[in-house]
């Protein structure tokens, strides 16, 4: 891979954005590499959590304005559709995805954080959707941003382009946790291990259920959830988990097999 690095530590996979010549911008090539890597991770089922991280200088500066300027309108559309496909893949893989943000995450970099299932930031991290300052409103970042934080704060970020601090991001629901920079690695691993103790099969089932029900009316969602939990109850990992509960022992998951549909 040219613009990404990947390493695995036990049941956690770490994807590092490695395009520092362009401040980790989401170029077409990087997006294609990311999509391919996520699909490979999903297929291999060797990890339960995927952590996406940047560098010590920047998490991600969004899309490359140079690339956008050089492309035709149809080519720009293709770039953003490629980003859309990558983020759909991120949503659909069985693993939970955590953004690990040490420094700035702006524009589509902020979108990437918002699109992840969880996020942890250092006290030095900052977030912004500053496209409007360049006459290119952050339309695509607005989608996930407005689904993470309240409308008023989203409008403030989108229409001023101003940075917000990690503490503000925590206050408004963009990240789960803020820690000192020197503890970011340790605390990210701790956050991931809170998930890796679970069955990958049930993580996959739960992740699908969670995002499906979000867009439903309350009782439509409850009806769907009732069907999912009934099916879940007869999954081998659920049966093992219930037995382990009664026997007062840790469960032994059979989670490398594909989950129920």
Secondary structure, 3 states (H helix, E strand, C coil): CCCEEEEEECCEEEEEECCHHHCCCCCHHHHHHHHHHHHHHHHHCCCCEEEEECCCCEEECCCCHHHHHHCCHHHHHHHHHHHHHHHHHHHHCCCEEEEEECCEEECHHHHHHHHCCEEEEECCCEEECHHHHHCCCCHHHHHHHCCCCCHHHHHHHHHHCCCEEHHHHHHCCCCCEEECHHHHHHHHHHHHHHHHCCCHHHHHHHHHHHHHHHCCCHHHHHHHHHHHHHHHHCCHHHHHHHHHHHHCCCCCCCCCCCCCC
